Amino acid sequence: MTMTTGAASRAVGFEQVTKAYGDVRAVDGLSLELHPGETVALLGPNGAGKSTTLDLLLGLKQPDSGSVKVFGTSPRQAIVAGRVGAMLQSGGLMEDVSVVELVRLACALHPKPFKVDDVMARAGVSQIADRKVNKLSGGQAQRVRFALATAGDSDLIVLDEPTTGMDVSARQAFWATMREQADQGRTVLFATHYLEEADAIADRVLVLHRGRLLADGTAAEIKAKAGARRVSFDLEGAFDEAALRRLPFLTSIDISGQTVRVQSSDADATVHALYGLGVYPRNLEVAGLGLEQAFVAITEAEEAKQS
Ligand SMILES: Nc1ncnc2c1ncn2[C@@H]1O[C@H](COP(=O)(O)OP(=O)(O)OP(=O)(O)O)[C@@H](O)[C@H]1O
C-alpha cells in the first residue's frame, strides 16, 4: 500500500503485518488503512487476533514482519505526541487514588489535555469523583477508563471491548460521545463481541479470523457478502417435514410447531420450490441477515474452507 506524504500523516496503516506466538500466527499478513473521522469496529471470534492487533497499533507489541504506522510515525512516537487515546480491557487502574485524582493525572500527562471537569462530565464520572478507584463497580471502572482515553485531544481512540459491564444508559451515552469524537475528525477503532453495537455504530466493519482480514466494509456490505437470507413462514395442518428439509439452497432450517425458519443462499429459488411442495405458507417473510448471522456465516464458511 503506498500513501502520499500528506495522507500518510493523517492515516493509520498496517502493511503486511505478522505477529506469531510460537506456532500460532495471531496476526497474519494484515494490511489495512484507517482514515480520520471513521468509526471502525473490529470483529472476530475468540482468538482471531483482535487484542494482538490493538497491541501492535499501540506499540505494546512489535510485529515480526511488516510495519505499523500511526500518522506517519511509529505507534510509540504517536503516543508520546498525544495523538492516541486508548481504553484497554485489562488495563488496571491505580489503587488507592480517587477518580478525580486519576483523571487529573491523565490530563497532566497528555500533551494536549482537555479540562478535568469536562473530561469527567463527558465520561459520566463527575458523581463519583471522590470515590477510590479500587471501590468501583465494573461499569464505573469502564467509565473511568473511558475518561482516561479521552483526557486530551487525541486523533486516534482505540477501545478494546469498551462497553463490557456498562448498563444500557451508560452504553448509549458512551456511543453518543464516541460519535461526537468521530464527527470532530478523530478515528475511533473498537474491538467488540457485541455485533448489534458494531451494526449500529460503525461506519466500517473489519472481520478478523485467524489473524487475517476476512471482510472489510460497511455493515450492509458485510451482510450482503454473507449472501444468505432468512425466510420464515407458518404452515397449517400436517406437512412433510423431510420434504421441507430437502428444499434447495438451505443453509439451515428450524421447524418449531407450525413455524418454519430457514436460512437460504438463494431465497427466490427456495420460496419457489416451497410452493412446488403444494403447501400454502402463511406470514411469509424474507429478510436479509443481521450482522451477527452474517458474521457467523462468513467465519463458518472460512472454517469449512480451511478444514
Ligand atoms: N502472549 C501470548 N502467548 C501465546 N499465545 C498468545 C498470546 N497472546 C495471544 N495468543 C494467541 O494468539 C491468538 C490471538 O489472540 P488475541 O488475544 O489477539 O485474540 P482476540 O481476537 O483478541 O481474542 P478474544 O476475542 O478471545 O479476546 C490466540 O490464538 C491466542 O491464544
The ligand as an SDF file (V2000), in Angstrom:
LIG
                    3D

 31 33  0  0  0  0  0  0  0  0999 V2000
    1.0870  -13.8950   24.9520 N   0  0  0  0  0  0  0  0  0  0  0  0
    0.6510  -14.8930   24.1950 C   0  0  0  0  0  0  0  0  0  0  0  0
    1.3130  -16.0560   24.1260 N   0  0  0  0  0  0  0  0  0  0  0  0
    0.9140  -17.0770   23.3370 C   0  0  0  0  0  0  0  0  0  0  0  0
   -0.1860  -17.0220   22.5650 N   0  0  0  0  0  0  0  0  0  0  0  0
   -0.9100  -15.8930   22.5800 C   0  0  0  0  0  0  0  0  0  0  0  0
   -0.5330  -14.7710   23.4030 C   0  0  0  0  0  0  0  0  0  0  0  0
   -1.4520  -13.7910   23.2140 N   0  0  0  0  0  0  0  0  0  0  0  0
   -2.3460  -14.2690   22.3270 C   0  0  0  0  0  0  0  0  0  0  0  0
   -2.0340  -15.5190   21.9390 N   0  0  0  0  0  0  0  0  0  0  0  0
   -2.7500  -16.3400   20.9490 C   0  0  0  0  0  0  0  0  0  0  0  0
   -2.8590  -15.5800   19.7510 O   0  0  0  0  0  0  0  0  0  0  0  0
   -4.1490  -15.7320   19.1670 C   0  0  0  0  0  0  0  0  0  0  0  0
   -4.8230  -14.3620   19.0500 C   0  0  0  0  0  0  0  0  0  0  0  0
   -5.1190  -13.8900   20.3500 O   0  0  0  0  0  0  0  0  0  0  0  0
   -5.8340  -12.4780   20.6300 P   0  0  0  0  0  0  0  0  0  0  0  0
   -5.8690  -12.2970   22.1100 O   0  0  0  0  0  0  0  0  0  0  0  0
   -5.1720  -11.4220   19.8250 O   0  0  0  0  0  0  0  0  0  0  0  0
   -7.2950  -12.7600   20.0380 O   0  0  0  0  0  0  0  0  0  0  0  0
   -8.6730  -11.9630   20.2780 P   0  0  0  0  0  0  0  0  0  0  0  0
   -9.3180  -11.8930   18.9390 O   0  0  0  0  0  0  0  0  0  0  0  0
   -8.4300  -10.7030   20.9920 O   0  0  0  0  0  0  0  0  0  0  0  0
   -9.4710  -12.9750   21.1970 O   0  0  0  0  0  0  0  0  0  0  0  0
  -10.6720  -12.7110   22.2810 P   0  0  0  0  0  0  0  0  0  0  0  0
  -11.8980  -12.3650   21.4970 O   0  0  0  0  0  0  0  0  0  0  0  0
  -10.7960  -14.0570   22.9270 O   0  0  0  0  0  0  0  0  0  0  0  0
  -10.2180  -11.6260   23.2150 O   0  0  0  0  0  0  0  0  0  0  0  0
   -4.8960  -16.7310   20.0400 C   0  0  0  0  0  0  0  0  0  0  0  0
   -4.7720  -17.9970   19.4560 O   0  0  0  0  0  0  0  0  0  0  0  0
   -4.1750  -16.6400   21.3700 C   0  0  0  0  0  0  0  0  0  0  0  0
   -4.2510  -17.8790   22.0590 O   0  0  0  0  0  0  0  0  0  0  0  0
  1  2  1  0
  2  3  1  0
  2  7  2  0
  3  4  2  0
  4  5  1  0
  5  6  2  0
  6  7  1  0
  6 10  1  0
  7  8  1  0
  8  9  2  0
  9 10  1  0
 10 11  1  0
 11 12  1  0
 11 30  1  0
 12 13  1  0
 13 14  1  0
 13 28  1  0
 14 15  1  0
 15 16  1  0
 16 17  2  0
 16 18  1  0
 16 19  1  0
 19 20  1  0
 20 21  2  0
 20 22  1  0
 20 23  1  0
 23 24  1  0
 24 25  2  0
 24 26  1  0
 24 27  1  0
 28 29  1  0
 28 30  1  0
 30 31  1  0
M  END
$$$$
